[in-house]
């Protein structure tokens, strides 16, 4: 079973990020869209009971049919600190992934990869500790700037850090809808990450991986509560 250490405090969490950030692989193209498996992961919280539920949903990349799903419920073991959310979510996400019986293939996180204040969002952290190719698909751009992409599906614009570096893309997945914000996690190129997101979003703004995982983790949390 894949496991991660829970930091004692914010300083230790940042030190762990600094160490693991250098292990992110940015030189691999990643699996081709529409082939093999692709897995969405997401979490839901019950703050009153300090519970977190995670879901992992495996889809057939060619048909987007659900192949397998798994959930895990655990206690929140790290406080809410902006930029360090992976330490709250990752232990339970890993437990859900470990419960799968099929290889997850590409993992799609509801959140950030390189497009993160410290350059190491959940998609990066998960990819490094598991070795799996991973990407982040966020609903909001966080602290990064971008030009509005064109209005058509597939139009994209660079998501820029303060130093001008491209850390992701604002990607229009449906005509005339708000874009999603795609960033690399591990072992996937940005071009390929965007191609995957378009393949996973044939009808809706949000990828099917995230839609399934969001519904499943919320149901798991209700049942646990």
Backbone as CSV, one residue per row, in Angstrom:
resi,resn,N_x,N_y,N_z,CA_x,CA_y,CA_z,C_x,C_y,C_z
1,UNK,0.841,-1.200,0.000,0.000,0.000,0.000,0.873,1.246,0.000
2,UNK,0.563,2.182,-0.892,1.294,3.439,-0.938,0.921,4.287,0.272
3,UNK,1.892,4.886,0.917,1.604,5.712,2.085,2.456,6.971,2.024
4,UNK,2.014,7.976,2.759,2.747,9.230,2.872,2.804,9.621,4.337
5,UNK,3.864,10.330,4.681,4.019,10.798,6.054,3.174,12.042,6.272
6,UNK,2.487,12.085,7.427,1.763,13.287,7.805,2.727,14.231,8.512
7,UNK,2.927,15.427,7.995,3.887,16.351,8.617,3.429,16.778,10.006
8,UNK,4.391,17.096,10.835,4.076,17.557,12.184,3.557,18.983,12.182
9,UNK,3.985,19.801,11.192,3.578,21.193,11.148,3.772,21.739,9.734
10,UNK,3.455,23.014,9.553,3.556,23.621,8.229,4.991,23.626,7.715
11,UNK,5.930,23.880,8.584,7.326,23.938,8.145,7.779,22.596,7.581
12,UNK,7.407,21.515,8.244,7.792,20.196,7.740,7.078,19.900,6.429
13,UNK,5.822,20.314,6.305,5.087,20.091,5.052,5.768,20.800,3.894
14,UNK,6.177,22.030,4.104,6.859,22.770,3.040,8.201,22.131,2.699
15,UNK,8.886,21.617,3.704,10.159,20.946,3.443,9.948,19.691,2.603
16,UNK,8.872,18.954,2.875,8.568,17.759,2.084,8.258,18.156,0.646
17,UNK,7.464,19.211,0.474,7.191,19.692,-0.880,8.470,20.064,-1.615
18,UNK,9.354,20.766,-0.923,10.604,21.198,-1.556,11.441,20.004,-1.997
19,UNK,11.424,18.950,-1.191,12.198,17.753,-1.540,11.581,17.021,-2.726
20,UNK,10.251,16.826,-2.696,9.591,16.023,-3.715,9.431,16.765,-5.036
21,UNK,9.404,18.100,-4.985,9.204,18.885,-6.201,10.247,18.552,-7.268
22,UNK,11.450,18.265,-6.834,12.541,17.987,-7.775,12.401,16.619,-8.443
23,UNK,11.454,15.810,-7.984,11.263,14.479,-8.564,10.179,14.461,-9.646
24,UNK,9.515,15.582,-9.846,8.493,15.637,-10.892,9.148,15.452,-12.256
25,UNK,8.588,14.557,-13.057,9.107,14.275,-14.401,8.292,15.065,-15.412
26,UNK,8.968,15.943,-16.153,8.313,16.788,-17.138,8.744,16.465,-18.560
27,UNK,9.534,15.426,-18.738,10.103,15.108,-20.043,9.385,13.970,-20.760
28,UNK,8.339,13.418,-20.154,7.604,12.331,-20.798,6.287,12.847,-21.364
29,UNK,5.910,12.299,-22.526,4.686,12.741,-23.200,3.445,12.213,-22.491
30,UNK,3.510,10.989,-21.979,2.377,10.395,-21.295,1.550,9.517,-22.202
31,UNK,0.576,8.805,-21.628,-0.243,7.880,-22.424,-1.099,8.638,-23.424
32,UNK,-1.397,8.014,-24.560,-2.209,8.691,-25.582,-3.668,8.780,-25.166
33,UNK,-4.349,9.872,-25.486,-5.785,9.988,-25.189,-6.583,8.913,-25.909
34,UNK,-7.648,8.469,-25.248,-8.547,7.505,-25.878,-8.086,6.075,-25.835
35,UNK,-7.021,5.782,-25.114,-6.521,4.412,-25.013,-6.297,4.032,-23.554
36,UNK,-6.539,2.766,-23.238,-6.285,2.263,-21.893,-7.278,2.807,-20.877
37,UNK,-6.813,2.946,-19.647,-7.650,3.419,-18.564,-7.247,4.832,-18.148
38,UNK,-8.219,5.548,-17.617,-7.963,6.861,-17.033,-8.814,6.953,-15.773
39,UNK,-8.247,7.486,-14.711,-8.896,7.440,-13.400,-9.066,8.832,-12.820
40,UNK,-10.280,9.135,-12.406,-10.550,10.391,-11.718,-10.506,10.199,-10.218
41,UNK,-9.923,11.160,-9.512,-9.934,11.136,-8.050,-10.488,12.467,-7.542
42,UNK,-11.219,12.391,-6.437,-11.782,13.589,-5.825,-12.048,13.290,-4.358
43,UNK,-12.233,14.359,-3.569,-12.493,14.208,-2.135,-13.658,15.089,-1.723
44,UNK,-14.289,14.698,-0.612,-15.337,15.495,0.025,-15.086,15.482,1.523
45,UNK,-15.435,16.590,2.183,-15.148,16.758,3.604,-16.429,16.877,4.428
46,UNK,-16.375,16.350,5.636,-17.345,16.647,6.693,-16.546,17.328,7.798
47,UNK,-16.526,18.661,7.770,-15.685,19.403,8.703,-16.132,19.265,10.153
48,UNK,-17.409,19.027,10.361,-17.884,18.911,11.737,-17.392,17.638,12.414
49,UNK,-17.096,16.638,11.626,-16.622,15.359,12.177,-15.176,15.059,11.780
50,UNK,-14.516,16.015,11.113,-13.138,15.824,10.672,-12.982,14.582,9.806
51,UNK,-13.954,14.368,8.908,-13.902,13.225,8.003,-13.586,13.698,6.587
52,UNK,-12.866,12.858,5.870,-12.636,13.090,4.448,-12.906,11.787,3.708
53,UNK,-13.650,11.883,2.633,-13.936,10.717,1.792,-13.292,10.939,0.431
54,UNK,-12.638,9.916,-0.068,-11.992,9.980,-1.381,-12.596,8.929,-2.294
55,UNK,-12.653,9.251,-3.575,-13.130,8.313,-4.584,-12.124,8.217,-5.708
56,UNK,-11.997,7.013,-6.250,-11.197,6.764,-7.445,-12.088,6.010,-8.425
57,UNK,-12.302,6.586,-9.602,-13.188,5.984,-10.599,-12.399,5.755,-11.881
58,UNK,-12.310,4.505,-12.293,-11.572,4.131,-13.500,-12.529,4.099,-14.690
59,UNK,-12.177,4.810,-15.738,-12.956,4.801,-16.967,-12.167,4.153,-18.086
60,UNK,-12.880,3.514,-19.004,-12.295,3.092,-20.271,-12.104,4.363,-21.092
61,UNK,-10.864,4.684,-21.429,-10.584,5.956,-22.107,-11.249,6.034,-23.479
62,UNK,-11.509,4.913,-24.099,-12.105,4.919,-25.436,-13.604,5.184,-25.398
63,UNK,-14.300,4.615,-24.408,-15.760,4.709,-24.359,-16.263,5.594,-23.221
64,UNK,-15.395,5.899,-22.258,-15.735,6.638,-21.037,-16.706,5.874,-20.143
65,UNK,-16.794,4.561,-20.352,-17.598,3.722,-19.461,-16.828,3.465,-18.164
66,UNK,-17.562,3.372,-17.067,-16.941,3.089,-15.775,-16.501,1.633,-15.741
67,UNK,-15.230,1.421,-15.416,-14.649,0.083,-15.318,-14.636,-0.390,-13.873
68,UNK,-14.267,0.496,-12.970,-14.201,0.134,-11.551,-14.228,1.420,-10.737
69,UNK,-14.694,1.313,-9.502,-14.674,2.455,-8.603,-14.360,1.979,-7.186
70,UNK,-13.740,2.862,-6.421,-13.378,2.537,-5.046,-13.426,3.809,-4.214
71,UNK,-13.704,3.642,-2.926,-13.737,4.785,-2.021,-12.953,4.452,-0.756
72,UNK,-12.608,5.497,-0.042,-11.972,5.354,1.270,-12.399,6.546,2.112
73,UNK,-12.575,6.310,3.405,-12.953,7.372,4.333,-11.950,7.389,5.467
74,UNK,-11.487,8.585,5.822,-10.504,8.693,6.896,-10.688,9.985,7.674
75,UNK,-9.878,10.123,8.696,-9.870,11.340,9.487,-8.941,12.369,8.852
76,UNK,-9.346,13.618,8.918,-8.478,14.698,8.454,-7.295,14.789,9.409
77,UNK,-6.095,14.642,8.872,-4.909,14.534,9.729,-3.990,15.744,9.642
78,UNK,-4.403,16.762,8.859,-3.565,17.947,8.722,-4.484,19.152,8.591
79,UNK,-4.169,20.267,9.193,-5.074,21.428,9.148,-5.148,22.039,7.766
80,UNK,-6.168,22.875,7.572,-6.314,23.575,6.306,-5.281,24.690,6.230
81,UNK,-4.380,24.593,5.247,-3.382,25.627,4.986,-3.326,25.804,3.476
82,UNK,-3.626,26.991,2.946,-3.547,27.191,1.498,-2.166,26.804,0.954
83,UNK,-2.170,26.043,-0.133,-0.924,25.575,-0.723,-0.455,24.233,-0.205
84,UNK,-1.087,23.764,0.892,-0.675,22.484,1.492,-1.843,21.502,1.571
85,UNK,-2.826,21.684,0.705,-4.025,20.850,0.784,-3.743,19.380,0.495
86,UNK,-2.707,19.087,-0.255,-2.410,17.691,-0.574,-2.194,16.860,0.684
87,UNK,-1.667,17.471,1.730,-1.412,16.718,2.954,-2.709,16.349,3.671
88,UNK,-3.783,17.072,3.416,-5.093,16.709,3.959,-5.755,15.601,3.149
89,UNK,-5.516,15.612,1.841,-6.275,14.759,0.938,-5.555,13.476,0.536
90,UNK,-4.238,13.550,0.427,-3.494,12.468,-0.205,-3.614,11.123,0.509
91,UNK,-3.547,11.032,1.841,-3.638,9.702,2.457,-4.916,8.947,2.076
92,UNK,-6.045,9.641,2.060,-7.303,8.975,1.740,-7.412,8.697,0.245
93,UNK,-6.911,9.602,-0.586,-6.886,9.360,-2.033,-6.052,8.119,-2.351
94,UNK,-4.899,7.993,-1.711,-4.051,6.821,-1.951,-4.744,5.542,-1.509
95,UNK,-5.490,5.599,-0.406,-6.221,4.414,0.049,-7.271,4.002,-0.972
96,UNK,-7.955,4.976,-1.575,-8.936,4.644,-2.613,-8.257,4.047,-3.841
97,UNK,-7.143,4.631,-4.262,-6.412,4.073,-5.406,-5.913,2.662,-5.116
98,UNK,-5.435,2.434,-3.911,-4.925,1.107,-3.552,-6.025,0.052,-3.536
99,UNK,-7.274,0.490,-3.375,-8.383,-0.466,-3.351,-8.795,-0.934,-4.741
100,UNK,-8.303,-0.281,-5.785,-8.625,-0.693,-7.143,-7.936,-2.004,-7.487
101,UNK,-8.577,-2.795,-8.343,-7.976,-4.050,-8.789,-7.437,-3.966,-10.209
102,UNK,-7.704,-2.854,-10.896,-7.177,-2.651,-12.241,-6.179,-1.508,-12.197
103,UNK,-5.222,-1.479,-13.117,-4.263,-0.371,-13.131,-4.963,0.937,-13.469
104,UNK,-4.683,2.020,-12.734,-5.429,3.263,-12.956,-5.081,3.994,-14.238
105,UNK,-3.904,3.735,-14.802,-3.497,4.494,-15.977,-3.239,5.943,-15.606
106,UNK,-3.660,6.872,-16.456,-3.522,8.289,-16.156,-4.484,8.674,-15.043
107,UNK,-3.996,9.445,-14.051,-4.853,9.910,-12.954,-5.169,11.390,-13.158
108,UNK,-6.447,11.721,-13.089,-6.916,13.091,-13.252,-7.405,13.595,-11.900
109,UNK,-6.740,14.606,-11.365,-7.084,15.169,-10.060,-7.983,16.394,-10.242
110,UNK,-8.914,16.544,-9.332,-9.735,17.749,-9.298,-8.949,18.802,-8.522
111,UNK,-8.063,19.506,-9.208,-7.193,20.466,-8.541,-6.011,20.817,-9.416
112,UNK,-4.879,21.023,-8.780,-3.722,21.602,-9.463,-2.528,20.647,-9.521
113,UNK,-1.686,20.907,-10.512,-0.387,20.270,-10.604,0.670,21.345,-10.442
114,UNK,1.344,21.679,-11.547,2.337,22.755,-11.503,1.699,24.125,-11.275
115,UNK,0.436,24.280,-11.634,-0.260,25.554,-11.426,-0.685,25.649,-9.966
116,UNK,0.289,25.907,-9.143,0.136,25.858,-7.679,1.099,26.877,-7.110
117,UNK,0.766,27.561,-6.019,1.650,28.623,-5.503,3.076,28.171,-5.230
118,UNK,3.242,26.901,-4.872,4.574,26.366,-4.610,5.026,25.406,-5.708
119,UNK,4.282,25.392,-6.822,4.664,24.560,-7.959,4.543,23.071,-7.722
120,UNK,3.678,22.702,-6.749,3.607,21.274,-6.400,2.239,20.970,-5.807
121,UNK,1.223,20.995,-6.674,-0.124,20.691,-6.237,-0.361,19.199,-6.076
122,UNK,-1.613,18.855,-5.779,-1.970,17.455,-5.514,-1.573,16.537,-6.661
123,UNK,-1.791,16.974,-7.916,-1.481,16.106,-9.056,0.008,15.779,-9.113
124,UNK,0.861,16.751,-8.780,2.301,16.496,-8.729,2.640,15.551,-7.590
125,UNK,2.116,15.847,-6.414,2.435,15.059,-5.217,1.999,13.608,-5.405
126,UNK,0.775,13.422,-5.899,0.273,12.068,-6.114,1.105,11.341,-7.163
127,UNK,1.431,12.026,-8.246,2.219,11.389,-9.293,3.588,10.951,-8.807
128,UNK,4.247,11.805,-8.028,5.588,11.473,-7.543,5.556,10.280,-6.597
129,UNK,4.618,10.249,-5.653,4.629,9.175,-4.659,4.133,7.847,-5.227
130,UNK,3.312,7.883,-6.295,2.817,6.645,-6.887,3.578,6.232,-8.139
131,UNK,4.247,7.190,-8.791,4.887,6.920,-10.071,3.931,6.945,-11.244
132,UNK,2.661,7.289,-11.010,1.659,7.283,-12.070,1.661,8.606,-12.842
133,UNK,1.365,8.564,-14.133,1.162,9.823,-14.860,-0.079,10.508,-14.310
134,UNK,-0.007,11.828,-14.142,-1.108,12.528,-13.494,-1.219,13.946,-14.030
135,UNK,-2.448,14.465,-14.005,-2.704,15.850,-14.390,-3.689,16.454,-13.404
136,UNK,-3.698,17.783,-13.338,-4.672,18.500,-12.536,-5.621,19.266,-13.432
137,UNK,-6.901,19.202,-13.106,-7.918,19.971,-13.821,-8.726,20.728,-12.777
138,UNK,-8.528,22.026,-12.719,-9.169,22.851,-11.697,-10.308,23.663,-12.296
139,UNK,-11.252,24.026,-11.425,-12.403,24.817,-11.875,-12.110,26.315,-11.845
140,UNK,-11.076,26.718,-11.097,-10.733,28.141,-10.964,-9.230,28.308,-11.149
141,UNK,-8.775,29.501,-11.573,-7.362,29.677,-11.926,-6.443,29.963,-10.750
142,UNK,-6.961,30.058,-9.528,-6.155,30.305,-8.330,-5.453,31.655,-8.463
143,UNK,-4.156,31.708,-8.381,-3.464,32.999,-8.368,-2.810,33.347,-9.707
144,UNK,-3.105,32.613,-10.753,-2.393,32.791,-12.004,-3.212,33.616,-12.996
145,UNK,-2.508,34.284,-13.903,-3.164,35.144,-14.881,-3.211,34.450,-16.245
146,UNK,-4.161,34.880,-17.081,-4.268,34.325,-18.433,-5.130,35.244,-19.272
147,UNK,-4.917,35.191,-20.570,-5.797,35.852,-21.514,-6.999,34.942,-21.755
148,UNK,-8.148,35.545,-21.926,-9.337,34.727,-22.170,-9.167,33.964,-23.485
149,UNK,-9.331,32.622,-23.449,-9.215,31.871,-24.708,-10.407,32.158,-25.614
150,UNK,-10.314,31.693,-26.865,-11.434,31.824,-27.788,-12.675,31.130,-27.268
151,UNK,-13.773,31.324,-27.944,-15.063,30.848,-27.438,-15.383,29.416,-27.834
152,UNK,-14.561,28.796,-28.663,-14.875,27.465,-29.188,-14.188,26.367,-28.386
153,UNK,-14.833,25.213,-28.365,-14.236,24.044,-27.724,-12.824,23.796,-28.275
154,UNK,-11.854,23.595,-27.377,-10.474,23.366,-27.781,-9.617,24.606,-27.758
155,UNK,-10.230,25.789,-27.707,-9.444,27.014,-27.596,-8.768,27.065,-26.225
156,UNK,-7.538,27.574,-26.175,-6.769,27.569,-24.931,-5.895,28.803,-24.850
157,UNK,-5.511,29.148,-23.634,-4.603,30.262,-23.387,-3.674,29.879,-22.253
158,UNK,-2.440,30.358,-22.324,-1.438,30.011,-21.318,-1.826,30.560,-19.955
159,UNK,-1.646,29.722,-18.936,-1.809,30.118,-17.536,-0.420,30.502,-17.044
160,UNK,-0.258,31.743,-16.629,1.074,32.285,-16.393,1.333,32.564,-14.915
161,UNK,2.541,32.194,-14.464,3.001,32.544,-13.131,3.509,33.984,-13.146
162,UNK,3.851,34.495,-11.974,4.294,35.888,-11.866,5.543,36.164,-12.696
163,UNK,6.392,35.138,-12.882,7.619,35.327,-13.659,7.408,35.124,-15.153
164,UNK,6.157,34.903,-15.561,5.848,34.726,-16.974,5.919,33.300,-17.465
165,UNK,6.285,32.362,-16.605,6.378,30.957,-17.007,4.980,30.364,-17.206
166,UNK,4.837,29.534,-18.237,3.567,28.846,-18.470,3.473,27.644,-17.532
167,UNK,2.497,27.665,-16.646,2.332,26.572,-15.673,1.093,25.745,-15.966
168,UNK,0.345,26.116,-16.972,-0.861,25.383,-17.328,-1.586,26.112,-18.438
169,UNK,-2.836,25.705,-18.680,-3.640,26.368,-19.716,-5.091,26.475,-19.278
170,UNK,-5.663,27.619,-19.618,-7.112,27.765,-19.542,-7.669,27.144,-20.817
171,UNK,-8.488,26.107,-20.675,-8.926,25.298,-21.806,-10.448,25.307,-21.891
172,UNK,-10.962,25.673,-23.055,-12.399,25.680,-23.287,-12.816,24.263,-23.695
173,UNK,-13.595,23.602,-22.853,-14.006,22.232,-23.158,-15.354,22.169,-23.865
174,UNK,-16.115,23.257,-23.805,-17.385,23.359,-24.514,-17.502,24.768,-25.072
175,UNK,-18.216,24.896,-26.177,-18.387,26.217,-26.776,-19.010,27.199,-25.795
176,UNK,-18.408,28.377,-25.703,-18.983,29.497,-24.957,-19.300,29.153,-23.506
177,UNK,-18.479,28.329,-22.901,-18.587,28.054,-21.471,-17.275,28.470,-20.802
178,UNK,-17.326,28.631,-19.491,-16.130,28.988,-18.748,-15.065,27.905,-18.937
179,UNK,-13.790,28.263,-19.093,-12.753,27.243,-19.269,-12.472,26.486,-17.976
180,UNK,-11.785,25.371,-18.110,-11.156,24.711,-16.974,-9.664,25.024,-17.039
181,UNK,-8.952,24.681,-15.973,-7.556,25.089,-15.853,-6.695,23.842,-15.680
182,UNK,-5.958,23.520,-16.715,-5.232,22.255,-16.819,-3.766,22.487,-16.510
183,UNK,-3.199,21.616,-15.682,-1.753,21.674,-15.444,-1.187,20.273,-15.319
184,UNK,0.086,20.166,-15.622,0.791,18.890,-15.561,1.015,18.504,-14.108
185,UNK,0.862,17.209,-13.834,1.232,16.689,-12.532,2.555,15.962,-12.585
186,UNK,2.635,14.892,-13.399,3.821,14.039,-13.439,3.746,13.169,-14.688
187,UNK,4.853,13.092,-15.414,5.003,12.166,-16.538,3.991,12.395,-17.666
188,UNK,3.549,13.650,-17.871,2.631,13.992,-18.954,3.022,15.376,-19.469
189,UNK,2.976,15.560,-20.775,3.215,16.895,-21.325,1.934,17.723,-21.232
190,UNK,2.077,19.038,-21.281,0.907,19.906,-21.195,0.007,19.743,-22.414
191,UNK,0.597,19.608,-23.597,-0.218,19.382,-24.793,-1.053,18.112,-24.645
192,UNK,-0.431,17.065,-24.147,-1.132,15.796,-23.990,-2.183,15.887,-22.899
193,UNK,-1.863,16.597,-21.826,-2.844,16.776,-20.745,-4.100,17.451,-21.282
194,UNK,-3.929,18.489,-22.092,-5.086,19.178,-22.659,-5.864,18.270,-23.610
195,UNK,-5.163,17.453,-24.379,-5.840,16.521,-25.282,-6.671,15.513,-24.495
196,UNK,-6.134,15.032,-23.373,-6.894,14.119,-22.519,-8.151,14.794,-21.977
197,UNK,-8.012,16.021,-21.514,-9.158,16.714,-20.924,-10.265,16.902,-21.965
198,UNK,-9.910,17.241,-23.195,-10.921,17.366,-24.239,-11.587,16.018,-24.525
199,UNK,-10.798,14.957,-24.550,-11.364,13.630,-24.793,-12.291,13.201,-23.673
200,UNK,-12.024,13.676,-22.472,-12.830,13.303,-21.300,-14.027,14.215,-21.093
201,UNK,-14.188,15.211,-21.954,-15.257,16.205,-21.776,-16.105,16.332,-23.042
202,UNK,-16.735,15.247,-23.487,-17.476,15.330,-24.750,-18.771,16.126,-24.654
203,UNK,-19.344,16.235,-23.437,-20.663,16.878,-23.314,-20.705,18.016,-22.309
204,UNK,-19.846,17.939,-21.303,-19.912,18.895,-20.208,-18.582,19.620,-20.028
205,UNK,-18.628,20.721,-19.294,-17.407,21.485,-19.029,-16.394,20.665,-18.238
206,UNK,-16.860,19.912,-17.250,-15.981,19.163,-16.349,-15.739,17.770,-16.916
207,UNK,-14.502,17.253,-16.872,-14.224,15.907,-17.392,-15.072,14.834,-16.715
208,UNK,-15.388,13.800,-17.463,-16.190,12.700,-16.921,-15.504,12.052,-15.718
209,UNK,-14.194,12.009,-15.733,-13.477,11.446,-14.576,-13.835,12.190,-13.297
210,UNK,-13.803,13.509,-13.348,-14.119,14.317,-12.168,-15.595,14.232,-11.821
211,UNK,-16.455,14.250,-12.804,-17.893,14.162,-12.537,-18.237,12.877,-11.787
212,UNK,-17.687,11.754,-12.228,-17.958,10.485,-11.551,-17.346,10.462,-10.150
213,UNK,-16.105,10.895,-10.038,-15.432,10.842,-8.739,-16.084,11.786,-7.740
214,UNK,-16.513,12.954,-8.190,-17.188,13.900,-7.301,-18.470,13.290,-6.737
215,UNK,-19.283,12.705,-7.591,-20.535,12.094,-7.137,-20.272,10.953,-6.161
216,UNK,-19.270,10.138,-6.469,-18.997,8.969,-5.643,-18.452,9.345,-4.267
217,UNK,-17.530,10.305,-4.193,-16.969,10.655,-2.887,-18.019,11.327,-2.006
218,UNK,-18.922,12.106,-2.608,-20.005,12.712,-1.821,-20.940,11.640,-1.260
219,UNK,-21.228,10.636,-2.071,-22.080,9.541,-1.581,-21.382,8.775,-0.472
220,UNK,-20.078,8.521,-0.619,-19.342,7.811,0.422,-19.336,8.595,1.721
221,UNK,-19.224,9.910,1.622,-19.227,10.729,2.827,-20.581,10.714,3.506
222,UNK,-21.667,10.784,2.724,-22.996,10.709,3.311,-23.203,9.384,4.037
223,UNK,-22.764,8.306,3.420,-22.934,6.992,4.041,-22.101,6.857,5.303
224,UNK,-20.901,7.464,5.311,-20.048,7.402,6.498,-20.600,8.258,7.628
225,UNK,-21.328,9.295,7.276,-21.853,10.218,8.292,-23.187,9.739,8.872
